[in-house]
Amino acid sequence: MTDIDTAAFFGAVLKTIASTPNHCTDQEEYATGVLEPAARIRAFEEEAGNRRLTPGDAEEVLGLLETTLRTKRTPGEEREYYLQYIEKVSGISRASLGVSAW
């Protein structure tokens, strides 16, 4: 796996969550599927600091991101676009994580 730019990775993930339109009308589902995972990602970012992320770390964060995008009812094509953006800015590779698609 190439080196992941930790700051860029978390920045891109959190920007994706913030900028993706929400199509979920259930407030309880939104709280558990978007707000809670986003808070966990921010806590993970704080805990990680500037240390190098492991593939498991990146996979965990991407799993939380996937939860938020599915809860927001983000179409698959748009989810793929955001994942490619995250890969580009952070240096993460889905192939190195063993993840082909969501």
Secondary structure, 3 states (H helix, E strand, C coil): CCCCCHHHHHHHHHHHHHHCCCCCCCHHHHHHHHHHHHHHHHHHHHHHCCCCCCHHHHHHHHHHHHHHHHHCCCCHHHHHHHHHHHHHHHCCCHHHHCCCCC
